[in-house]
Amino acid sequence: MTARRRRDGPGPGTGRERKRARREKGRKRETGLRSVAGQVFALEALIALLVIVAAAFVTFYQERRDTERDARARSLAVAEALANAPGIDAALASPDPTALLQDEAEAIRRATRLDFIAILGPDGMRYTDSQPDLIGRRAVGDLSRATVDGESYTEIFEGAPNDAVRAVVPVVNDRGKIVGLVTSGIEVENIADSVRERLPLLAGAAGGALLVAVGGAALVSRRLRRQTHGLGPAEMTRMKEHHEAVLHAVREGVLIIDSDHRLLLANDEARRLLGLGPEAERRHVSELGLDPRTVELLESGEAATDEVHRAGDRLLAVSVRPTLPHGSESGCVMTMRDTTELAALSGRAAVARGRLQLLYEAGVRIGTTLEVVRTAEELAEVAVPRFADFATVELLEPVLRGEEPSEIVETAAAPAEMRRTALSGLRPDRPLQPVGDTVRFDVPSTPMAMALATGHAVVQPELAAAEGWRAQDPEGAAQALAYGMHSLLTVPLLARGVVLGMANFWRADTPEPFGEEDLSFAEELAARAAVAIDNARRFTREHAMAVSLQRSLLPRVLPEQSAVEVAYRYLPAQAGVGGDWFDVIPLPGARVALVVGDVVGHGLHAAAAMGRLRTAVHNFSTLDVPPDELLGHLDELTGRIDPRESEGTDGEGRRRDEGITGATCLYAIYDPASGLCTVASAGHPGPALVSPDGRVEFPELSPGLPLGLGLGEAAFASTELRLPEGSKLVLFTDGLLEDHGRDLDAGLGLLRSTLTRPDRSPEQTCADVFTTLLPPSPRDDIALLVARTRLLDRERIAEWEVARDPSAVSPVRNAAAAKLSEWGLDGLAFSAELILSELITNAVRYGADPVRVRLLHDRTLICEVSDGSSTSPHLRHAAATDEGGRGLYLVAQYAERWGTRYGRRGKTIWAELRAGADGPEPAEAAMPDLDALEDLAW
């Protein structure tokens, strides 16, 4: 019996045989296609084969299409070049086109490597062909698209002598008549041969790709076989089910961490307790949002038992064990359970912590902008839903306008009404007055009136018992109670002891009413919001003041003038007023000055600096100097202003804070008599010039340096532009072009495309430009000035050359009188003759050649006398015994205004007479004989 138990029982030999059997069984599993690895290999190989076959087919098809497309393009290009070649229409009209064109066509065919080129008559008769035996025979196919419609096209031609890709191009003579056709192309067989030549390479590439794909699939399958130990799908499914049943059925959370401290697995309870999302696997423990103490424990690799750790609002009892107790590179398993008793004890702490967190968020989220309304909306959004179900904010009307509200001295001074500014809630159907309504507090016993009177928060736990609130608006109160509103907390918004408004917090869905413990939190929240609202109010006031100042300094009404038709737009920056300005200044001689400029910086200082610069431009324009000289005077003035303002110990700080860094200016003078526009720039973008046909260009200007920088003594330069009548000159500041995500070049391109439409008035042009280029919230001021040019009728201009001889004065004077009679200005004849006699006589006596006289009939009659001398005349009052010296005095008496304009060489003295005035002569002026006036001196 003993021997039999030893013989039948398990022995060493039997154990070795079992191990050998298990290894053989494992080999069978590893090598069979029933394993997961084998099935993956077969699937990957099949997918690779299908993909490669499909890619080869698509490549072959695409190659054929590309070859055919190339044949079409080559054929059409050669046919069009030959059809448009010089002399081909004459050759087709000659008696023997074949003799003239056959050799040239064959040479082109060989050079372009086409299969055929044929030149046909309008009836399709071949004059030339790559096969000489076809010359004189009619071409096959429908050629009406070319012969009738005059269209150039390509087609797949099927017929004799061979199928081909053919291009057909009509030959058109100078009179627009189709005198022939040019056809060229490549035979379809040659195209197919070209594609077939690439088949071996394509097949080799496909085979190589298949080998690489199968090899890669084999490597993946081998690695998968090692990782799955040759298990089949059924065995792995069974193991997965066992794993799910054991791991996720337990009531403790389980985390498995690898040696790199990355999460391998988390069961459902662990995800619930820690708030882990589905993407948590393979992330480092420091990236899971765990408590820092928990992260430190998992990274230390130490064992722990029932340590208390925090996870959000929960307290967890945590135990940690390494997966390989004796290994150096070991992961760990952490188990955890929710401790209900500890959570109950930490309830109050959690509420306090949540309130502190909400106050922190309020400090970050309230006051992100300097807009009063938006700040009130942020207060309402912060309170819902973590503190209240609904929140409203009411503000005083002066606060909304940026004005200073009056201080509350006693209860009777409490405001009786406010404007609802913000409303936020959990549900869209809110039984509360909408934003914009006036909210009144006529009943003193309402929580709102009591809070405003005392300056502290007031809580109403049960709204149904608030008699004063229900008496204030019975219908609205009934709707709110029916909706579910059951608790109210109201708190005044106080800043610097001044009431700005109030905030009301309501609860409807939250069952717990407001309590006394909520008062301090509500007051702290309201205090932080009130400071932000007050800052926004003050910014609104300063912004409005700056805008008012700036608009008061800009032109309100453009002056009357005939040189240009003007429209303009101005828009201040949303964040802070800048120093952009524009101007239209009438000049003597029916001319007009167009100005646009930009003071660097924002705020009241920039607006004030703009006003001074605009006034300076007006004053300098009276000197009637060229644009470059005017900018030189303006630059010198700006350089003198800033140093005086920045004197003192805080001068540099004032310069930095107020942004006194210079200004830019563009000054243009347009003369409607000649159509000449002279432009000079001091660091300002040049204008856009729109021709009458809609063509837009940006003339090259010498930009110069900005005003007041003191970077050197470089002179400004003027650029002369000759503008046809109806041209539009578009002046703008850089705020129109530059914005978030758009640089100057992109803005110029957008402006160019907007201005290309002709036949638009300046007003329509301004509207289109603002519609297209205006950003949603401009960071800088925007000024836009559009001027459409006019030319003075040549019939309203008279000019004479005057010899340096006193006897030449009278004929010119008589000719001027005749011209005035022709213009219907007989009432101005005497005054004009007197002024011309004075000016011409003195130019002849004291001036230099050449002496010229010009009359302009515009809104006024303009008399101009020019000579080559730069001697400056001056008005003086002659004594009774003086023989001369009364010339300019008489000119000043009879003219509406007069002055002197200096040019590059010489000067022009001008005088204006009101065209509609038949004017009696000045009573105090004696009326000398006009011929005697020629003897008077300046």
DRENVODREN-234573 format. One record per residue (C-alpha): residue in three letters; z negated, x, y. Coordinates in steps of 0.1 Angstrom, whole numbers, plus 5000, padded with zeros to 4 digits. Example, Ala and Ser with C-alpha at 12.3 -4.5 7.8 and 13.67 -1.06 7.14 Angstrom:
! DRENVODREN-234573
ALA492251234955/SER492951374989/
***
This chain:
! DRENVODREN-234573
MET500050005000/THR499250285024/ALA502450465017/ARG504350135021/ARG502850075056/ARG503650435066/ARG507250385052/ASP507850045068/GLY505950115100/PRO507450285130/GLY507750665128/PRO509150945148/GLY512650905133/THR512650535140/GLY511750595177/ARG514550845181/GLU517050605166/ARG515950335190/LYS516350565220/ARG519750665207/ALA520750295203/ARG519650215239/ARG521750505252/GLU524750385233/LYS524250035245/GLY523950165281/ARG527250365276/LYS528950045264/ARG527649865296/GLU528750155318/THR532250175304/GLY533149815300/LEU534849595326/ARG532149335322/SER529749545343/VAL529549495381/ALA530949845387/GLY533949785364/GLN534749445381/VAL534449605415/PHE536849885405/ALA539449635391/LEU539249415422/GLU539549705446/ALA542549855427/LEU544249515427/ILE543549455464/ALA544849805472/LEU548049745453/LEU548749415470/VAL548049555504/ILE550249855499/VAL553149645485/ALA552849415515/ALA552649705539/ALA555749865523/PHE557649535525/VAL556649475561/THR557449835570/PHE560949805554/TYR561549475571/GLN560349615605/GLU562449925601/ARG565549715595/ARG564749505626/ASP564049805647/THR567349965636/GLU569249645644/ARG567449615678/ASP568349975686/ALA571949905676/ARG572049605699/ALA570549795728/ARG572850095724/SER575949875721/LEU575049675751/ALA574249975773/VAL577550145764/ALA579549825769/GLU577949765803/ALA578450125814/LEU582150115805/ALA582649765820/ASN581149875853/ALA582850215853/PRO584950285885/GLY588550205881/ILE588450005849/ASP589449685867/ALA592449865882/ALA593350005848/LEU593249665832/ALA595549535860/SER598049825853/PRO601249765833/ASP599949975804/PRO596149955801/THR596150115766/ALA597650445778/LEU595050465806/LEU591950365786/GLN592450445748/ASP591550815750/GLU588650755774/ALA587250475752/GLU587450695720/ALA585750985738/ILE582950755748/ARG582650615713/ARG582350965698/ALA579851075724/THR577650765719/ARG578050765681/LEU579150405679/ASP581350265652/PHE583850105676/ILE584650035712/ALA587349795722/ILE588649695756/LEU590149345756/GLY592149125780/PRO590748795792/ASP592548625764/GLY590948855738/MET594049075732/ARG592949435723/TYR594149705748/THR592149975730/ASP590349995697/SER588750255674/GLN591450155648/PRO594750195666/ASP596449955642/LEU594349675657/ILE595749735693/GLY597749445704/ARG596049205681/ARG593648925693/ALA589948985687/VAL588248755662/GLY585348535672/ASP584248315701/LEU584248515733/SER583848215757/ARG580348325767/ALA581848625783/THR585248495794/VAL584048165808/ASP580348205816/GLY580648575826/GLU577648655804/SER576848985787/TYR575448945752/THR575049095718/GLU575548925684/ILE575848975647/PHE579648955642/GLU580848855607/GLY584548885601/ALA587449135600/PRO587649425600/ASN583849465593/ASP580549285599/ALA578849455629/VAL576249435656/ARG578549365686/ALA578049365724/VAL580449185746/VAL580449255784/PRO582949095809/VAL584849325834/VAL584749165869/ASN586949285897/ASP585949305934/ARG586848935939/GLY584448825912/LYS587248745887/ILE586948835850/VAL589849065842/GLY588849185808/LEU586149245782/VAL584449545767/THR583149525731/SER581149795713/GLY578949805683/ILE577749945650/GLU578749815616/VAL576149635596/GLU576749855566/ASN575950165586/ILE572750005597/ALA571749925561/ASP572650285551/SER570250415578/VAL567450205565/ARG568150295528/GLU567850665537/ARG564250595546/LEU563350415513/PRO562450735493/LEU559950835521/LEU558550485522/ALA558150465485/GLY556550805483/ALA554050715511/ALA553250385493/GLY552650575460/GLY550450825477/ALA548450555494/LEU548050375461/LEU546750695444/VAL544250755472/ALA543150385471/VAL542650385433/GLY540850725435/GLY538550585462/ALA537850275442/ALA537050485412/LEU534450695433/VAL532950375446/SER532750225411/ARG531150535397/ARG528450535424/LEU527950165420/ARG527650215382/ARG524850465387/GLN522950245411/THR523249925390/HIS522650105357/GLY525749945342/LEU524349585345/GLY526649295345/PRO526649005369/ALA524548775347/GLU521849035343/MET521749115380/THR521648735388/ARG518648695365/MET516848995380/LYS517548855415/GLU516048515405/HIS512948685391/HIS512648885423/GLU512948585446/ALA510448385425/VAL507848655425/LEU508248795460/HIS508848475481/ALA506548235462/VAL503348425472/ARG501348325502/GLU500948675515/GLY503448865536/VAL505049165520/LEU506949445537/ILE508549735518/ILE509150045539/ASP511250345527/SER510450715532/ASP512350715565/HIS510050435578/ARG512750185578/LEU512349825566/LEU513849775531/LEU512549415524/ALA510449145540/ASN509548825522/ASP509548485539/GLU505848485548/ALA506148825564/ARG509048715585/ARG507048405596/LEU503948605605/LEU505748885623/GLY508648685638/LEU511248905621/GLY514948795623/PRO517548825596/GLU518849155611/ALA515449325607/GLU516349515574/ARG517249885577/ARG515749905612/HIS512950155620/VAL509450005621/SER509150105658/GLU512149865665/LEU510649555648/GLY508449455677/LEU505249515658/ASP501949595674/PRO501749975682/ARG498650015659/THR500649855631/VAL503550095637/GLU501250395638/LEU499650285604/LEU503050255587/GLU504350585600/SER501150775590/GLY501650715553/GLU497950645548/ALA496450375526/ALA494550095543/THR492649785531/ASP492049465552/GLU492549625586/VAL492849365614/HIS496049395634/ARG497549175660/ALA501049015656/GLY501948805687/ASP499248525688/ARG498048595653/LEU495348825638/LEU496448965604/ALA494449135577/VAL496749425566/SER496649635534/VAL498949935529/ARG499750125497/PRO502250405491/THR505050335466/LEU504750685451/PRO501150795452/HIS501851155441/GLY505151195459/SER505651375492/GLU508651155503/SER507050825496/GLY507550485512/CYS504850215513/VAL504149845507/MET502249645533/THR500749315525/MET499249085551/ARG497548745554/ASP496848515584/THR493148505592/THR492548145605/GLU488948205614/LEU489748505636/ALA492648325652/ALA490348035662/LEU487948285678/SER490748455698/GLY492248125711/ARG490748145746/ALA491848515748/ALA495348415739/VAL495548155766/ALA494248395792/ARG496648655780/GLY499548405783/ARG498548315818/LEU498448685828/GLN501848735813/LEU503248435831/LEU501848565864/TYR503448905857/GLU506748725850/ALA506448525882/GLY506048845902/VAL509248975887/ARG511348655887/ILE510348495920/GLY511848645951/THR514848815936/THR516948695966/LEU516248646002/GLU517248286002/VAL514548016008/VAL516047755985/ARG516747995957/THR513148125959/ALA511747775956/GLU514047715926/GLU512648025909/LEU509047905913/ALA509947575896/GLU511847755868/VAL508947995861/ALA506447715857/VAL508547515832/PRO507847495803/ARG504947745798/PHE502647585824/ALA504047235832/ASP506746995818/PHE508146925853/ALA507747115886/THR508847025921/VAL508747225953/GLU508747065988/LEU509147276020/LEU508847196057/GLU512047156076/PRO511447456099/VAL510947676069/LEU514347576055/ARG515947666088/GLY514047996089/GLU511847896118/GLU508147956121/PRO505947656110/SER502947576131/GLU499447666119/ILE497247386105/VAL494047376126/GLU492547056112/THR493146786087/ALA494946566113/ALA497546846117/ALA498646826080/PRO502446756078/ALA503246406069/GLU506646476052/MET508546756036/ARG511946816021/ARG512246835983/THR513847175977/ALA513647245939/LEU513147035908/SER512947165872/GLY511946985840/LEU512246975802/ARG514546675803/PRO517446595825/ASP516346235832/ARG513546295856/PRO511646005872/LEU511146205904/GLN512846205938/PRO515946425937/VAL516446745956/GLY517246685992/ASP515046375996/THR512346356022/VAL508846326005/ARG506146166026/PHE502346176024/ASP501245876044/VAL498245786022/PRO495446046028/SER493945995993/THR497046115975/PRO496546455957/MET499346595978/ALA497746506011/MET494346616000/ALA495746955989/LEU497447006023/ALA494346896042/THR491947136023/GLY494347416017/HIS493447435980/ALA494847305947/VAL493946955936/VAL494146835900/GLN494646475889/PRO494046465851/GLU494946095847/LEU497745975870/ALA497145615860/ALA493745625877/ALA495145785910/GLU495045485933/GLY496245675963/TRP499245815945/ARG500245475932/ALA499845315967/GLN502045575983/ASP505145465963/PRO504345185939/GLU507845155924/GLY508245525919/ALA504745555904/ALA505445285879/GLN508645455868/ALA506845785864/LEU504045635843/ALA506545445822/TYR508445775816/GLY505245935803/MET503946135833/HIS500146155828/SER498746455847/LEU499446615880/LEU498346945897/THR499446995933/VAL498947315953/PRO499847405989/LEU502147705996/LEU500247916022/ALA501348246037/ARG499348416065/GLY497248096068/VAL500347886075/VAL501547596053/LEU505147646042/GLY505247356017/MET503647265984/ALA504347275947/ASN503646995922/PHE503247045885/TRP503546745861/ARG502846695824/ALA504546435803/ASP505446585769/THR502446805767/PRO499446595756/GLU496746805772/PRO496146715808/PHE495546965835/GLY492047085838/GLU489747265862/GLU490647595845/ASP494247555856/LEU493447545893/SER492947915898/PHE496147995880/ALA498147745900/GLU496747885933/GLU497548245922/LEU501148145912/ALA501547945945/ALA500248235966/ARG502748485951/ALA505648235956/ALA504548155992/VAL504848526001/ALA508348545987/ILE509348216004/ASP507948346037/ASN509848676033/ALA513048476027/ARG512248256057/ARG511948546080/PHE515148706067/THR516948376072/ARG515648366108/GLU516748726115/HIS520048666099/ALA520648356119/MET519648546151/ALA522048826143/VAL524848586135/SER524248396168/LEU524248726187/GLN527348846170/ARG529248516175/SER528148516212/LEU529648866216/LEU532948776199/PRO535748596218/ARG535248226218/VAL538648126233/LEU541648356231/PRO543348416265/GLU546648266273/GLN549648496269/SER553248476259/ALA553748806239/VAL552348696206/GLU551248386187/VAL547748456174/ALA545448326147/TYR542148476136/ARG539248446111/TYR535748596112/LEU533148576085/PRO529748746087/ALA528248916057/GLN525948716035/ALA523348986031/GLY523249106067/VAL525349076099/GLY527549376106/GLY529449496136/ASP533049376130/TRP534949246160/PHE538449166172/ASP540049096206/VAL543248986223/ILE543549136258/PRO546449046282/LEU547949346300/PRO550149386330/GLY553849356324/ALA553549056300/ARG552149296274/VAL549149226252/ALA546549446235/LEU545349366200/VAL542049516189/VAL540049516157/GLY536949736150/ASP533949786128/VAL530549926137/VAL528950096107/GLY525649936097/HIS524149586096/GLY521649386116/LEU520949316153/HIS521649676163/ALA525049666148/ALA525849336165/ALA524549476199/ALA526549796194/MET529649586187/GLY529149396219/ARG528949716240/LEU532049856224/ARG533949536229/THR532949536266/ALA533949896269/VAL537349826254/HIS537849546279/ASN536949776308/PHE539050066296/SER542049836291/THR542049766328/LEU542950136333/ASP546250046315/VAL546350376295/PRO548150436262/PRO546150346230/ASP545350716222/GLU543850776256/LEU541850456255/LEU540350556221/GLY539550896236/HIS537550736264/LEU535850506239/ASP534950796217/GLU533450986246/LEU531450676256/THR530150616221/GLY529050976218/ARG527050946250/ILE525350616240/ASP523950726206/PRO522251046216/ARG520350876245/GLU519150596221/SER517950846195/GLU515951066219/GLY512251096211/THR510151186180/ASP511350876161/GLY514950906171/GLU516251036138/GLY514350766119/ARG515850506142/ARG519350646137/ARG518850626099/ASP517250286098/GLU519650116123/GLY522750276108/ILE524050456140/THR526750646121/GLY529750566143/ALA532450296145/THR536050246138/CYS538650086160/LEU542350006159/TYR544049946193/ALA547649826196/ILE549749736226/TYR552749516222/ASP555449486249/PRO557549166245/ALA560249296269/SER561249586246/GLY559649476212/LEU557849806211/CYS554349826196/THR552150126202/VAL549250166177/ALA546350416176/SER543450426151/ALA539950576152/GLY539150586115/HIS540250226110/PRO542650106083/GLY546150056096/PRO547749716101/ALA550049536077/LEU553549466092/VAL555349156078/SER559049146087/PRO560648806094/ASP562248806059/GLY558748846042/ARG558949216035/VAL555449376038/GLU554749736047/PHE551749946058/PRO553050186085/GLU551750536083/LEU549350606111/SER547450916122/PRO543950766115/GLY541850996136/LEU538051026133/PRO535650736137/LEU534150686171/GLY530950876180/LEU530651106151/GLY531051416172/LEU533051596145/GLY535351776168/GLU537651746198/ALA540651636178/ALA542851406199/PHE543851066188/ALA547550996181/SER549750696189/THR552450556166/GLU555350356180/LEU556750066160/ARG559849866169/LEU559149506159/PRO561849236155/GLU561048896170/GLY559048686145/SER557348986129/LYS553748946120/LEU551149216128/VAL548049176105/LEU544949356116/PHE541849346095/THR538549516086/ASP537749686053/GLY535349406043/LEU538449196035/LEU539749446010/GLU536749605993/ASP534249415971/HIS532449435938/GLY534849565912/ARG537749595937/ASP538649915956/LEU540749965987/ASP544050015968/ALA543549705947/GLY542749505979/LEU545849635997/GLY548049535967/LEU546549185967/LEU547049156005/ARG550649266001/SER551348995976/THR549648735997/LEU551648826029/THR555148826012/ARG555848456018/PRO557948416049/ASP558148126073/ARG554448076077/SER552548046109/PRO549748286117/GLU547248006111/GLN548747946076/THR548748316069/CYS545048346078/ALA544148056055/ASP546148206026/VAL544648556030/PHE541148416031/THR541848196001/THR543148485980/LEU540948775991/LEU537648626002/PRO534948735978/PRO532248475967/SER529448655986/PRO530848906011/ARG528849226013/ASP530349316047/ASP531649136077/ILE535349026076/ALA537549016107/LEU541248916104/LEU543748886132/VAL547348776127/ALA549848806156/ARG553448686154/THR555648866179/ARG557848706205/LEU560548876227/LEU561048796263/ASP564448646270/ARG566848906284/GLU567948646309/ARG564348666323/ILE564449036329/ALA566249206358/GLU566449586363/TRP567949816389/GLU568250196395/VAL567450296431/ALA568850596448/ARG566550826468/ASP567950686500/PRO566150446524/SER569450256528/ALA569350166491/VAL566249946496/SER567949646512/PRO570649596485/VAL568049596458/ARG565849356478/ASN568849116483/ALA569749136446/ALA566149056436/ALA566248756460/ALA569448636443/LYS567848676409/LEU564848466420/SER567148196432/GLU568848196398/TRP565448166381/GLY564447876404/LEU561748076421/ASP562948036457/GLY559347966468/LEU558348316458/ALA561348486474/PHE559648596506/SER556548736489/ALA558648916463/GLU560949066489/LEU558049186509/ILE556349346479/LEU559549506466/SER560349646501/GLU556849806503/LEU556949946468/ILE560550066468/THR560350226502/ASN557250426493/ALA558750526459/VAL561850656478/ARG559750836504/TYR556950986484/GLY558050956447/ALA560451146425/ASP563551056406/PRO564250836388/VAL563250526408/ARG563650196389/VAL562849836397/ARG562249566372/LEU561449196375/LEU559948996346/HIS559848616346/ASP557048526323/ARG553948316330/THR553948496363/LEU556548686382/ILE556049056377/CYS557449316401/GLU557449676388/VAL558549986407/SER558650316387/ASP559250666398/GLY558851016383/SER555851116404/SER552251096393/THR550851066429/SER548250796429/PRO548550546457/HIS545450396472/LEU544650096493/ARG543350166528/HIS542649956559/ALA544650086589/ALA543150086624/ALA544749876651/THR546350186667/ASP547650336633/GLU551450316629/GLY551350306592/GLY548950256562/ARG549349876558/GLY551849876529/LEU549449836499/TYR547249606520/LEU550149366524/VAL550949396487/ALA547349316478/GLN547349016502/TYR550548856488/ALA550148936451/GLU547948756427/ARG546949106414/TRP548449456414/GLY547849796399/THR549250126387/ARG550150226352/TYR550750586343/GLY553250696316/ARG554051016299/ARG556051106330/GLY555550926363/LYS553950596372/THR554650226376/ILE553250016404/TRP553249646395/ALA552349326412/GLU552148976399/LEU552948656417/ARG551948316403/ALA555248156392/GLY554347796399/ALA553047866435/ASP555247806464/GLY552547976482/PRO552147976519/GLU551648316533/PRO548148436539/ALA547048316573/GLU545448636583/ALA548448846576/ALA551048906602/MET554648836591/PRO556649136600/ASP560449166597/LEU561349266561/ASP563649546573/ALA560849676594/LEU558549696564/GLU560649976550/ASP559250196577/LEU555550136568/ALA553650396549/TRP551050366522/
***
